[in-house]
Amino acid sequence: MKNGNASFWLDTTRDLTRQRPRIDGDLHADVVIVGGGFTGLWTAYWTKKADPSKHVVIFEREHIGFGASGRNGGWITGKTVGLRNKLADNGFTRADVLEMERTCQRAVFEIDDLMRAEGKDIDAARGGWMQIARSDSERERLKDHLATDREWGLTEDEVRFLDAAQTRERVNVPGVRGAIYSPYSVRCHPAKLVYAIAELCEDLGVTIYENTAVVDIDDGVCATTRGSVSGDVVVLATEAYTADLPGRKRNLLPMISSMVITDPLPDEAWETIGWDGSECMSGAQHMYFYSQRTADGRIALGGRGVPYLFNSGFDHNGELDTATITQLTDTVQGLFPRVPMTFAHAWRGVLGVPRDWSPFIDYAKHRRLVQVGGYAGQGVTASYVAGRIVADLVHERETEHTAVPWVRSIPRNWEVEPLRWIGSHAVRIMYGIADGIEHRRGGTRTSRIGSLATKISGRS
Ligand SMILES: Cc1cc2nc3c(=O)[nH]c(=O)nc-3n(C[C@H](O)[C@H](O)[C@H](O)COP(=O)(O)OP(=O)(O)OC[C@H]3O[C@@H](n4cnc5c(N)ncnc54)[C@H](O)[C@@H]3O)c2cc1C
């Protein structure tokens, strides 16, 4: 099995990407974007769409899609992003928060439609998302979750409960007890999506510089490794990697998510498994997993491994530790114990988690700076929505997109070390224990340790 080299998605599609220049010397642009992931790219796309005359440049330290955008689970999803209570904190109503979720739901299909209209093949398939329960406690948690969704206004058409038989009709996971299902998800190949957006940007006249790191930002001026760049506005779209920039170590926690992918499974295996509806499937255990059936008949699955590296560290080109590989391959095999399978590739990436687990678009006009991100692992659709909001803000256009709960100050910093490290590792251990207790004990109750871990992480 291959380990690292960014990700399976990037590793196997390098021939599809264009060569892009480094910056050479100083320049000025109307909008300077730091980071060539989904957020930077969608921001550039929407900015050019709103005003084709704007000079827009993107600076990417490595290459397009090097970060989470080229390594993720490929869920273009309308799942709730952020914590609703936190987003309603700043004078917004429940209806405002719900409308934001509906914007994301619509965005799922807008992205798919746009790619089709532009003739971009991103291996997209519309199958919705489904979170499955394999114990009574997991099923009860899902029902509680659904009850909360109803309180906030989501309808039966938007998310609903499936009983065990209905769930098995979609994906045949032995012992499954039920699921919640929503039609708002499209499965895709994330690297193909990144390349496609980059090409759309370039066709609109955006210049993308690769291998060009921004090392400091000060009042509209970015110092790079190869020259200085000034912008009327600078958009910081570095998500988890923001921790690398001076003075920003504790803005966002670089949380690790890890993935494995099987070799293509034969037709007999798919006859046993089903899963011909292309649902994005996750699990309701505390040691959460997310997965997709790929266009070429593999299972790609991700989840929690080592959650965080000391002092906001990053992975080395996606390389994964052996214990996490075993944990993830066991999870895939545990879902389909009767299906023989081999694994092709393992990797990991970092996603940006703000202290209140909720996205932000913070426009400090006097500093000519927009900071955007913090999707906490749900950024594929959210970055499209956020990029459109940023474009409106920098064009000084007050639209229905700009007076929304995501437009707010960046949340307070994370704690100093070793507290971040202790907290994230403790939470992971506690979730593992909680799953073990619930599995052994049976019954419908969530273990207290599981609830405590969620509280400690700040996600409740
Ligand atoms: C394993 C994994 C699975 C995931 N699965 C899903 C999923 O299925 N669905 C979903 O919605 N979300 C998922 N996510 C989260 C999602 O991928 C992210 O939220 C999203 O990609 C963030 O995009 P971004 O552009 O903000 O950040 P990134 O994609 O991380 O891009 C930031 C870019 O900035 C560049 N950069 C950093 N510092 C500098 C600098 N100083 N100068 C210039 N460039 C710099 C980096 O090289 C990087 O390319 C997953 C994340 C991971 C890691």
The ligand as a MOL file (V3000), in Angstrom:
LIG
                    3D

  0  0  0     0  0            999 V3000
M  V30 BEGIN CTAB
M  V30 COUNTS 53 58 0 0 0
M  V30 BEGIN ATOM
M  V30 1 C -8.6700 13.8960 4.9930 0
M  V30 2 C -9.7120 14.9780 4.8740 0
M  V30 3 C -11.0060 14.6440 4.4980 0
M  V30 4 C -11.9730 15.6460 4.3410 0
M  V30 5 N -13.1930 15.3210 3.8180 0
M  V30 6 C -14.0760 16.3060 3.5040 0
M  V30 7 C -15.2550 16.0140 2.7780 0
M  V30 8 O -15.4730 14.8930 2.3170 0
M  V30 9 N -16.1460 17.0330 2.5710 0
M  V30 10 C -15.9150 18.3030 3.0190 0
M  V30 11 O -16.7760 19.1770 2.8450 0
M  V30 12 N -14.7570 18.6120 3.6410 0
M  V30 13 C -13.8230 17.6640 3.8580 0
M  V30 14 N -12.6260 17.9810 4.4370 0
M  V30 15 C -12.3460 19.3910 4.7040 0
M  V30 16 C -12.0570 20.1550 3.4080 0
M  V30 17 O -11.1600 19.4180 2.6090 0
M  V30 18 C -11.4900 21.5210 3.7550 0
M  V30 19 O -12.4060 22.1950 4.5940 0
M  V30 20 C -11.2560 22.3830 2.5270 0
M  V30 21 O -10.5400 21.6900 1.5480 0
M  V30 22 C -10.5080 23.6450 2.9300 0
M  V30 23 O -10.1160 24.3150 1.7570 0
M  V30 24 P -9.1590 25.5590 1.8980 0
M  V30 25 O -8.9000 26.0520 0.5340 0
M  V30 26 O -9.7320 26.5240 2.8740 0
M  V30 27 O -7.8240 24.9850 2.5670 0
M  V30 28 P -6.6890 24.0610 1.9190 0
M  V30 29 O -7.2200 23.1490 0.9070 0
M  V30 30 O -5.9280 23.4620 3.0480 0
M  V30 31 O -5.7910 25.0850 1.1310 0
M  V30 32 C -4.9070 25.9680 1.7560 0
M  V30 33 C -3.7600 26.1710 0.7730 0
M  V30 34 O -2.9430 27.2330 1.2400 0
M  V30 35 C -1.6000 26.9310 0.9020 0
M  V30 36 N -0.7430 27.7230 1.7900 0
M  V30 37 C -0.5650 27.5480 3.1080 0
M  V30 38 N 0.2530 28.4780 3.6040 0
M  V30 39 C 0.6040 29.2780 2.5590 0
M  V30 40 C 1.4370 30.4200 2.4400 0
M  V30 41 N 2.0820 30.9230 3.4990 0
M  V30 42 N 1.5750 30.9960 1.2230 0
M  V30 43 C 0.9170 30.5010 0.1360 0
M  V30 44 N 0.1120 29.3990 0.2070 0
M  V30 45 C -0.0460 28.8060 1.4060 0
M  V30 46 C -1.5100 25.4290 1.1580 0
M  V30 47 O -0.4080 24.8550 0.4890 0
M  V30 48 C -2.8510 24.9540 0.6690 0
M  V30 49 O -2.8160 24.5170 -0.6790 0
M  V30 50 C -11.6460 17.0060 4.6340 0
M  V30 51 C -10.3580 17.3350 5.0520 0
M  V30 52 C -9.3830 16.3410 5.1570 0
M  V30 53 C -7.9890 16.7220 5.5750 0
M  V30 END ATOM
M  V30 BEGIN BOND
M  V30 1 1 1 2
M  V30 2 1 2 3
M  V30 3 2 2 52
M  V30 4 2 3 4
M  V30 5 1 4 5
M  V30 6 1 4 50
M  V30 7 2 5 6
M  V30 8 1 6 7
M  V30 9 1 6 13
M  V30 10 2 7 8
M  V30 11 1 7 9
M  V30 12 1 9 10
M  V30 13 2 10 11
M  V30 14 1 10 12
M  V30 15 2 12 13
M  V30 16 1 13 14
M  V30 17 1 14 15
M  V30 18 1 14 50
M  V30 19 1 15 16
M  V30 20 1 16 17
M  V30 21 1 16 18
M  V30 22 1 18 19
M  V30 23 1 18 20
M  V30 24 1 20 21
M  V30 25 1 20 22
M  V30 26 1 22 23
M  V30 27 1 23 24
M  V30 28 2 24 25
M  V30 29 1 24 26
M  V30 30 1 24 27
M  V30 31 1 27 28
M  V30 32 2 28 29
M  V30 33 1 28 30
M  V30 34 1 28 31
M  V30 35 1 31 32
M  V30 36 1 32 33
M  V30 37 1 33 34
M  V30 38 1 33 48
M  V30 39 1 34 35
M  V30 40 1 35 36
M  V30 41 1 35 46
M  V30 42 1 36 37
M  V30 43 1 36 45
M  V30 44 2 37 38
M  V30 45 1 38 39
M  V30 46 1 39 40
M  V30 47 2 39 45
M  V30 48 1 40 41
M  V30 49 2 40 42
M  V30 50 1 42 43
M  V30 51 2 43 44
M  V30 52 1 44 45
M  V30 53 1 46 47
M  V30 54 1 46 48
M  V30 55 1 48 49
M  V30 56 2 50 51
M  V30 57 1 51 52
M  V30 58 1 52 53
M  V30 END BOND
M  V30 END CTAB
M  END
